[in-house]
Amino acid sequence: MRTVPTVYEVARHARVSTATVSRVLSGNDRVRPEYRERVFAAVAELGYVPSGAARDLAARRAGVLGLCFPDLVGDQDTDSDAMFWYDEIIRGMERAARRRGYALLIAACHETDDVDLVTTVAGRCDGMVVLARTVPAPELERIAGRIPVTMLAGPRTSDEAARVVDHLVVANREGARELTGHLVDVHGYTDVWFVAGPDSPDSAARFDGFQAALAERGLPVAQRPHAAGDFTTAGGRRAVAQLLADGHRPRALVCANDQTALGALTALAGAGLRVPQDVAVTGFDGIQLGQHVRPALTTATQPMRQLGEKAVSMLEERLADPTLAARLVEMPVRVDVRESCGCTSEI
């Protein structure tokens, strides 16, 4: 049985008074820096969640749900297009939360952030949605011991966190498998390459689906992606430009997400290659921009707003019944064929 640390234990561990702990966690800046650091270190080590999160879940006194996702660090002018996916998720969550009488508290976490930001958000919420690779598993487990947590787009592991955290994903493998099969079966492309994203569960699952489609058709199967971007347009452009500079020109590219595919379009155009006449391109996600570029992007469309709505629904269900077994929910994707693969818009 998990023991729940108290504010008194935090104070004792940090060698400060309980009043100091309260001031630090409430955001009061009239605390000596060394005391603040000791309190946050104790909070992280003990897994303490402020008492606001320990209220009776059924009472829902806070009326707030949280969303934590990784902030986009680095060159913001270049990489800001990665917000397209996040924005749709946030819209879906906000709409569903508002209908149910909740406010939505959003926190974007930098890689360099300490645990205090996530802990503070958790302490002000009745439940929280966490995007993959935002919170370390031990901290996520501690938070999930106090309030409902739904992990979005993250892997389900066999550790303790998997037993206390609900998971919500999309059919990444099947979507990429269907896209790749379309390129081979409908268009007859056999030289099909995969451009991955960063090291992530989504990219890995999509590459797995790509491999499966080729294996099912008796075609050579690459053991690793042919190139890798970072889920941004700039990253996709760099990855495909490097492939071309190295003398490679596959007949079709299956890209790990739409931004990578949009970057691929730019790189191919810069090399004087036509899409789809010379190289076909597909994406994944279904961001709106993909419909408006020319050629329009063939992609596997996620139900992005519905994901946000479903995440809220899963939190509300666990608030109503905290004894529910941990759940893994997979939502389907839809393949939308457009001109970038060689189809016409009527197909």
C-alpha positions as CSV (number, residue, x, y, z in Angstrom):
1,M,0.0,0.0,0.0
2,R,1.4,3.4,-1.0
3,T,2.0,5.8,1.8
4,V,1.1,9.4,1.2
5,P,3.7,12.0,2.3
6,T,2.5,14.9,4.4
7,V,3.5,18.6,4.5
8,Y,5.1,17.8,7.9
9,E,7.4,15.2,6.3
10,V,8.3,17.7,3.6
11,A,9.1,20.4,6.2
12,R,11.2,17.9,8.2
13,H,13.1,16.7,5.1
14,A,13.8,20.2,4.0
15,R,14.7,21.4,7.5
16,V,12.2,24.3,7.3
17,S,8.8,25.1,9.0
18,T,5.5,24.0,7.5
19,A,4.7,27.6,7.0
20,T,7.7,28.0,4.8
21,V,6.7,24.9,2.8
22,S,3.2,26.4,2.3
23,R,4.6,29.7,1.2
24,V,6.9,28.1,-1.4
25,L,4.2,25.9,-2.8
26,S,1.7,28.8,-3.0
27,G,4.2,30.8,-5.1
28,N,5.1,33.3,-2.5
29,D,8.4,34.9,-3.6
30,R,9.3,36.2,-0.1
31,V,11.2,33.0,0.7
32,R,15.0,32.7,0.8
33,P,16.3,31.0,-2.4
34,E,18.1,28.2,-0.4
35,Y,14.9,27.4,1.5
36,R,12.9,27.3,-1.8
37,E,15.5,24.9,-3.3
38,R,15.4,22.6,-0.3
39,V,11.6,22.5,-0.3
40,F,11.4,21.6,-4.0
41,A,14.1,19.0,-3.5
42,A,12.1,17.4,-0.7
43,V,8.9,17.5,-2.7
44,A,10.6,15.7,-5.6
45,E,12.3,13.1,-3.4
46,L,9.2,12.3,-1.3
47,G,6.7,12.6,-4.2
48,Y,4.6,15.1,-2.3
49,V,1.5,16.6,-4.0
50,P,0.2,19.8,-2.4
51,S,-2.9,19.2,-0.2
52,G,-5.2,20.9,-2.7
53,A,-5.0,17.7,-4.8
54,A,-5.8,15.4,-1.8
55,R,-9.3,16.7,-1.5
56,D,-12.2,14.3,-1.9
57,L,-12.2,13.6,-5.6
58,A,-15.9,13.1,-5.7
59,A,-16.5,16.6,-4.3
60,R,-14.6,18.2,-7.3
61,R,-14.1,21.4,-5.3
62,A,-11.3,22.7,-7.5
63,G,-13.3,22.4,-10.7
64,V,-10.1,22.4,-12.6
65,L,-8.4,19.9,-14.9
66,G,-4.7,20.1,-15.9
67,L,-2.8,19.6,-19.1
68,C,1.0,19.3,-19.1
69,F,2.9,19.0,-22.4
70,P,6.5,19.5,-23.4
71,D,7.3,23.1,-24.3
72,L,8.9,23.7,-27.7
73,V,12.4,24.8,-26.9
74,G,15.1,25.9,-29.3
75,D,14.5,28.0,-32.4
76,Q,10.9,29.1,-31.9
77,D,10.7,30.9,-35.2
78,T,11.6,27.6,-37.0
79,D,9.9,25.1,-34.8
80,S,6.6,26.8,-33.8
81,D,4.7,24.8,-36.4
82,A,4.9,21.8,-34.1
83,M,2.1,23.5,-32.1
84,F,-0.5,22.5,-34.8
85,W,-1.0,19.1,-33.2
86,Y,-1.0,20.5,-29.6
87,D,-3.4,23.2,-30.5
88,E,-6.1,20.8,-31.7
89,I,-5.7,18.6,-28.6
90,I,-6.0,21.7,-26.3
91,R,-9.1,22.9,-28.2
92,G,-10.8,19.5,-27.7
93,M,-9.9,19.4,-24.0
94,E,-11.1,23.0,-23.4
95,R,-14.4,22.4,-25.1
96,A,-15.1,19.2,-23.3
97,A,-14.0,20.6,-19.9
98,R,-16.2,23.7,-20.3
99,R,-19.2,21.6,-21.1
100,R,-18.6,19.6,-17.9
101,G,-18.1,22.7,-15.7
102,Y,-14.3,22.6,-15.4
103,A,-11.7,25.1,-16.1
104,L,-8.5,24.0,-17.9
105,L,-5.1,24.7,-16.4
106,I,-2.3,24.4,-19.0
107,A,1.4,24.0,-18.3
108,A,4.2,23.8,-20.9
109,C,7.2,22.2,-19.4
110,H,10.8,23.0,-20.5
111,E,13.3,20.2,-20.5
112,T,15.2,22.1,-17.8
113,D,12.1,22.6,-15.5
114,D,12.3,21.0,-12.1
115,V,9.4,18.9,-10.8
116,D,7.9,21.9,-9.0
117,L,5.8,23.1,-12.0
118,V,4.1,19.8,-12.6
119,T,3.7,19.3,-8.9
120,T,2.1,22.7,-8.5
121,V,-0.3,22.1,-11.4
122,A,-1.3,18.7,-9.9
123,G,-2.0,20.4,-6.6
124,R,-4.5,22.7,-8.1
125,C,-6.4,20.2,-10.2
126,D,-8.9,17.4,-9.8
127,G,-7.3,15.4,-12.6
128,M,-4.5,15.8,-15.2
129,V,-3.7,14.9,-18.7
130,V,0.0,14.4,-19.5
131,L,1.6,14.3,-22.9
132,A,4.2,11.7,-23.5
133,R,7.8,12.5,-22.4
134,T,6.7,15.4,-20.2
135,V,6.9,13.9,-16.7
136,P,9.4,11.2,-15.5
137,A,7.7,7.9,-14.7
138,P,8.4,8.0,-10.9
139,E,6.9,11.4,-10.6
140,L,3.9,10.5,-12.7
141,E,3.3,7.5,-10.5
142,R,3.3,9.7,-7.4
143,I,0.9,12.2,-8.9
144,A,-1.4,9.4,-10.1
145,G,-1.5,8.1,-6.5
146,R,-3.3,11.3,-5.5
147,I,-5.4,12.5,-8.6
148,P,-6.5,10.8,-11.8
149,V,-3.9,10.9,-14.6
150,T,-4.4,10.2,-18.3
151,M,-1.3,9.7,-20.4
152,L,-1.8,10.9,-24.0
153,A,0.3,9.5,-26.8
154,G,2.7,7.6,-24.5
155,P,3.7,4.0,-24.2
156,R,2.1,1.7,-21.6
157,T,4.9,0.0,-19.7
158,S,4.8,-2.8,-17.2
159,D,5.9,-0.8,-14.2
160,E,3.8,0.6,-11.3
161,A,2.9,3.8,-13.3
162,A,1.1,1.6,-15.8
163,R,-1.1,0.3,-13.1
164,V,-2.3,3.7,-11.9
165,V,-2.3,5.7,-15.1
166,D,-4.9,5.5,-17.9
167,H,-3.5,5.7,-21.4
168,L,-5.0,7.2,-24.5
169,V,-3.4,6.6,-27.9
170,V,-4.3,6.5,-31.6
171,A,-3.9,3.6,-34.1
172,N,-0.4,4.7,-35.2
173,R,0.7,1.3,-36.4
174,E,-2.4,0.6,-38.4
175,G,-2.5,4.1,-39.9
176,A,1.0,3.8,-41.2
177,R,0.4,0.3,-42.4
178,E,-2.6,1.3,-44.4
179,L,-0.8,4.4,-45.9
180,T,2.2,2.3,-47.0
181,G,-0.1,-0.4,-48.4
182,H,-1.9,2.3,-50.4
183,L,1.4,3.4,-52.0
184,V,2.2,-0.1,-53.0
185,D,-1.2,-1.5,-54.0
186,V,-2.7,1.5,-55.7
187,H,0.3,3.2,-57.2
188,G,2.7,0.3,-57.6
189,Y,5.6,2.0,-55.8
190,T,8.1,-0.5,-54.4
191,D,10.9,1.8,-53.5
192,V,9.3,3.3,-50.4
193,W,11.3,4.9,-47.6
194,F,10.4,6.0,-44.1
195,V,11.4,9.4,-42.6
196,A,11.0,9.1,-38.8
197,G,10.5,11.7,-36.1
198,P,12.5,11.9,-32.9
199,D,12.8,8.9,-30.6
200,S,9.1,8.7,-29.6
201,P,6.4,6.0,-29.2
202,D,4.4,7.5,-32.0
203,S,7.2,7.5,-34.5
204,A,8.2,4.0,-33.5
205,A,4.7,2.6,-33.9
206,R,4.3,4.2,-37.3
207,F,7.6,2.7,-38.5
208,D,6.4,-0.6,-37.3
209,G,3.3,-0.3,-39.4
210,F,5.4,0.7,-42.4
211,Q,7.6,-2.4,-41.9
212,A,4.5,-4.6,-41.6
213,A,3.0,-3.4,-44.8
214,L,6.1,-4.1,-46.8
215,A,6.7,-7.5,-45.2
216,E,3.1,-8.5,-46.0
217,R,3.7,-7.7,-49.7
218,G,7.0,-9.5,-49.9
219,L,9.1,-6.3,-50.3
220,P,12.5,-5.6,-48.7
221,V,12.0,-4.3,-45.2
222,A,14.4,-1.7,-43.7
223,Q,15.4,-2.5,-40.1
224,R,15.7,1.2,-39.3
225,P,14.2,4.4,-40.7
226,H,16.0,5.8,-43.7
227,A,16.1,9.3,-42.2
228,A,14.9,11.1,-39.1
229,G,13.6,14.6,-38.5
230,D,12.2,16.1,-35.3
231,F,8.5,16.3,-36.1
232,T,9.0,19.9,-37.4
233,T,8.9,21.2,-41.0
234,A,12.4,22.4,-40.7
235,G,13.5,19.0,-39.5
236,G,11.8,17.2,-42.3
237,R,13.3,19.5,-44.9
238,R,16.8,18.9,-43.5
239,A,16.3,15.1,-43.4
240,V,15.1,14.8,-46.9
241,A,17.6,17.3,-48.3
242,Q,20.4,15.2,-46.8
243,L,19.0,12.0,-48.4
244,L,19.0,13.8,-51.8
245,A,22.5,15.2,-51.2
246,D,23.7,11.6,-50.5
247,G,22.4,10.6,-53.9
248,H,19.2,8.8,-52.8
249,R,15.9,9.3,-54.6
250,P,13.2,6.9,-53.4
251,R,10.0,6.7,-55.3
252,A,7.9,7.4,-52.3
253,L,8.4,8.8,-48.8
254,V,6.3,7.8,-45.8
255,C,6.8,10.6,-43.2
256,A,6.2,10.2,-39.5
257,N,4.0,13.3,-39.3
258,D,2.6,16.0,-41.4
259,Q,5.2,18.6,-40.5
260,T,7.9,16.3,-41.6
261,A,6.1,15.7,-44.9
262,L,5.7,19.4,-45.5
263,G,9.4,19.8,-45.0
264,A,9.9,17.0,-47.5
265,L,7.8,18.8,-50.1
266,T,10.1,21.9,-49.7
267,A,13.3,19.8,-49.9
268,L,12.1,18.0,-53.0
269,A,11.0,21.2,-54.7
270,G,14.4,22.8,-53.9
271,A,16.0,19.9,-55.7
272,G,13.8,20.3,-58.8
273,L,11.8,17.2,-58.1
274,R,8.0,17.1,-58.6
275,V,5.5,15.6,-56.2
276,P,4.1,13.1,-56.9
277,Q,5.5,12.7,-60.4
278,D,9.0,12.1,-59.2
279,V,8.6,11.3,-55.5
280,A,5.3,10.6,-53.7
281,V,4.9,11.9,-50.1
282,T,2.6,11.0,-47.3
283,G,2.3,12.4,-43.7
284,F,0.5,11.5,-40.5
285,D,-1.8,13.5,-38.2
286,G,-4.1,15.4,-40.5
287,I,-3.3,19.0,-39.6
288,Q,-5.4,21.5,-41.6
289,L,-2.4,23.0,-43.3
290,G,-1.9,19.7,-45.2
291,Q,-5.1,20.3,-47.1
292,H,-4.0,23.7,-48.4
293,V,-0.5,23.1,-49.7
294,R,0.0,22.0,-53.3
295,P,0.0,19.2,-53.9
296,A,-2.4,18.5,-51.0
297,L,-1.0,16.0,-48.5
298,T,-2.1,12.4,-48.3
299,T,-2.1,11.5,-44.6
300,A,-3.5,9.4,-41.8
301,T,-5.8,11.8,-39.9
302,Q,-6.0,11.6,-36.2
303,P,-9.2,12.6,-34.4
304,M,-7.2,15.3,-32.6
305,R,-10.0,17.3,-31.0
306,Q,-11.8,14.0,-30.1
307,L,-8.6,12.9,-28.3
308,G,-8.8,16.0,-26.1
309,E,-12.5,15.3,-25.5
310,K,-11.9,11.7,-24.7
311,A,-9.1,12.5,-22.3
312,V,-11.5,14.7,-20.3
313,S,-14.1,12.0,-20.4
314,M,-11.6,9.4,-19.0
315,L,-10.7,11.8,-16.2
316,E,-14.3,12.3,-15.3
317,E,-15.0,8.6,-15.3
318,R,-12.1,8.0,-12.9
319,L,-13.2,10.9,-10.7
320,A,-16.6,9.2,-10.4
321,D,-15.0,5.8,-9.7
322,P,-11.4,5.9,-8.5
323,T,-11.4,2.1,-8.2
324,L,-11.4,1.6,-12.0
325,A,-8.6,-0.6,-13.3
326,A,-6.1,1.3,-15.4
327,R,-7.3,1.5,-19.0
328,L,-5.7,1.6,-22.5
329,V,-7.9,3.2,-25.1
330,E,-6.9,3.3,-28.8
331,M,-8.8,5.6,-31.1
332,P,-8.9,4.9,-34.9
333,V,-7.3,7.0,-37.6
334,R,-8.6,7.7,-41.1
335,V,-6.5,7.6,-44.2
336,D,-7.2,10.7,-46.5
337,V,-5.7,10.3,-49.9
338,R,-4.9,13.4,-51.9
339,E,-2.6,14.5,-54.6
340,S,0.8,14.1,-52.9
341,C,0.7,10.3,-53.3
342,G,-0.5,10.4,-56.9
343,C,-4.3,10.3,-56.3
344,T,-6.8,12.9,-57.4
345,S,-8.9,14.6,-54.8
346,E,-12.0,12.7,-55.8
347,I,-10.5,9.3,-54.7
